[in-house]
Amino acid sequence: MTQQHPFRFGVSLFTAGSRSVWRARVREAEDLGYDVIQVADHLGLPAPFPALVAAADVTSIRLGTFVLNAGILSPTYLARDVAAVHRLTDGRLELGLGAGYVPAEFEAVGLPFGTPGERLRNLETTLAATRELLAAEPDSPKPPIMLGGAGDRMLGLAGREADIFSFSIMAGVTPGLAPEDALARRVQVLRDAAGDRFGDIELNLFVAAVGGSTDQVDLTIIRQASGLDDTQLGELPGVLVGSPQEIADRLLRYREQFGVSYISVLEPHMAAFAEVIKHLR
């Protein structure tokens, strides 16, 4: 059995048509029982840092990037922005970083997409430089670092450096393994990399879909990405299908077996998953 952290729940918001709409959505998320407001880093969505600062004015919960594309970021400017947001949110920032996985986003800023190894090395360099710059600030802001992904090399980096690790939807996909066995293998890789500090790493699960049955949720994107059929998709750890009580029981088992205690859902599933939260408080 792994060490059990308390449950936490995050929601990734991207409806920001206006200041009033954004603030109302943030308040709704807190009222529904969420612990963290998260903002992704993709073109066409709200800019993470301004959105989180705006959210800080109307909520007392934590605020996180989920996750920034480190492949297109300058450590100097990132450290400046992180320090400012840390202060403007009274220290509630969680800094989520990833290696980047959308070629068009690299192309948009004139940078090569590179190989997975090159992107991971860039993430490691950016993280180290940003930490060094933050440590030189007068107040030495030190937000928790979340890293996200599914690959073994990312898990190795997280074992050394992360405070939180987020398992992507692909963490449940490994040829020849059942989805939960695939997740268990990745947890073990992280455990081996982290050694004695494994118990201090909070394990997050990214949830791509929530619903009463697979025919009630849109599985198109993850179907294309994974090549699995709908029955198999319904078994992925990041696809939660069933009644609120059944999903809650599943998450309790995940915490017991895998140590996963921090669950992040997308905005379209915010209300449905709130019914699950009620069974886990």
N, C-alpha and C positions, 0 to 999 in steps of 0.2 A: 504493500500500500504506500502511495506517495503522500508527502506532507500536504495537508489540506489548508488552502488559503480560503478566506471568506469569499463568497460569491460577490462579483461586481458585474455590472451590466452597462455596456456602452451602446450608443446609437450613432451611426454615421449619417449626418444630415446634409442635404444638398438642395433644399428648397429655400432659396434666398431671393425672391423676386423684389423685395424691398426690405427696408430696415424693420418696419412693423411686422411684416410676415415672418421674417427671420426670428425676431424676438419672441413672437407668439409661439412659433414652433419649438424654440428652445425651452420656453416655460412649460409647454405641453410635455416635452420629454421628461423634464424633472418631475412634473406632477404624476406621470405614469410610472415612476419608480426607477428611472435610469440614473446611474452614478457618474457617467462620463458623456459629454458631448464630443463627438469626433467629426473631423472634416478630412476628406480625402484630398489628394493632390493631383488633379487631372484637369487638363484644359477643358473649358466649357462648364466647369463647376466653380463654386465660390472659392476665392483665394483663402487658404487655410488661416493664416495669421489674422487678417482683419476680421474674418468671421468669428474666430474664437474670442477676440477682444470684445466684439459686439455682444457675444453671448455672455461674457463675464458680467456685463452690467445687469443682467436679469436673472441670473442663476447663481447658486452657491456651490454647484457641483464641479467636478474636475473637467478639464478641457484638453483634448488631444489631437495631434495630427495623425492621420491613419491612412497611409503613411506618406511622408514626404519622399519625393524622388531625389535621392542624394546624387544621382548621376548628372543632374543639371544644376546643382547648387554650388555656390562659392562658400567655403567655410567662413570666410571673413564676414560676408553679408548674412549668412545663416546664424552665426554666433550673435551678431548685432540684433537680429530680429528675435532670436530666442530669448536673449537677455531682456529685451523690451517687453515681450509678451509675458515672460515670467513675472516681471514687475507689475505690469498692467492687470494681470489676473491674480495678483496676490499669491503667487507661487503655486497656482493650480495646474500649470501646464505639464502634460505628458508628451515628450518628444518622440514621435514615431518616425522611423526612417526605413526606407527600403532601397533596393538596388535599381529600381525602375524596370518596367517590363513592356512598355508601350513604345515601339520604335518611332512613331509619329511625334511623340513628345520630345525626343532627342533631336529629331530632324527639325522641329519648330524652332529650336534654339541654336541650330547649326553645329550640333555635336554628334559624333559617331555613336551608334547604338552599342557597338562592341560585343564581345563574347560575354557569356555569363560570368566567367572568371574575371574578366576586366571590370565588369560592373560591380562585382563584389569587392574587388580590391579598391575601387574608387570609393565605395561606401565605407570601407574600413578606414581609408585615409581621411575622408571627410569627417567621419565621426571622431577620430583621434584629434584632428586639427581643431574641430569645433569645441571639443572638451577643453583643449589647452587654452583656447581663446576665452572661453567662459570662466575658466579658473583664474584668469588674469583680471577679470572684472572686479571692481571694488567689493561687490556683494557676492561674488563667486556663485552665480546661479547654477543649480545642479538638478535640473528636472529629470525625472525617471526616463530612461531610454527604452523605447520599444523597438525591436527589430521584427520584421515580418517576412514570411516566405515558407518554403517547404524543402529546399535543397539541403543536402548534407553539409555543404560548405557554409551556407548561411547559418545552419544550426551550430556549426563549430564556432563561428564568430559570435553568435548569441551566447553560447556557453561561456565565452570569455568576457563579453562586454555588456550584455543586455540585463536590464532590470525586469523587463517584460518581453515575452516572445509570443507573437501572434502566428498561429498555424493557419495558412491560407486554405482555400477550398481544396487545393491539390494535395494537401497533406494526407488526404484520405485516398489518394490514387497511387498505387504501385502495382505494376504488372505481377500477377501471380499471388497477390495478397488480397484478403478481404479488406474493405475500407477501414474498419476499426483496427485491424492488425497493422495496416499501413501507418495509421496514426501512432499506434503503440511503438512501432519501430522508430519513428521519428522522435518520439519522446525519449526513447532510450539513447538515441544519438545525441540529443541535447544533454541528457543526464551524464553521459560519458564525457562530453566536452566540458561540462560545467564542474564536474567533480564535487568538491565540498560545498560549492556555492549554489548547487542546483535547487536546494530548498528555498533559496532567497529569490529565485526567478518566478515571477507570476506568469502562468500559462494562459494565453488568450486563444479563443477559438473564433475565427471569422465565420459568421453564419450568412449564407447566401440566400436562403429561402426558409420560410416558416409557413406551415399550413396544415390543415386537417388531413390532406392526402396529396399525393404527387400531382393529381390533376387539378388541384387548386392553386398551384404555384407555377410560375414561369421558369422553366428549367432550360430554356433554349441556349443561353450563353454557356452554362457549365456543361451542358450536353455536348456542345461543339468542342469545348476545350478538353473534355475528358474522354470522349468517345464511348461513354457508358450509356446504357439504356435507362429508362425512367425508373425501373425497379432498382437497378444498381445505384442510381443517383439518390434515391430515397434512403439508401443505407449509408451515404456519406456522412461523416460527423458534422459537416457544415451545412447539411440540409436537414432541418428539423420538421418531421412530419408526424402528426398525431394530435390527440387532444392536449390541452395545456398541461393536464396532470401527467399524461404519458411523456410529453417532452421534458417536463420537470424531472420525472424519474430518470429519464435518459441522461440528463445533465448531472444529476446527483451521482449516477454511475460513472460518468466521465470524470468527475472530480475524484471519486474513490479510486478508479483504476489508473487514470492518466495524470491526475493532478490539475486538470483544466478547471479554472474557477472564474475566469474573466471572459464573458461572452459579449461579442459585438455583433449587432444586427444592422441591416440597412434600413433607411427611413421608411420605405414602403411596408416593412414588416413591424414597424414600431408598435402599433396598437395591438397586433396579434401577439407579439412576444410579451407585451406587458401583462397579458393574462397568465403567461408562464411565470413571470417574475413573482406574481402573487403567491405561487406555491413554493417559492424558494427563499422567501424572507423569513 
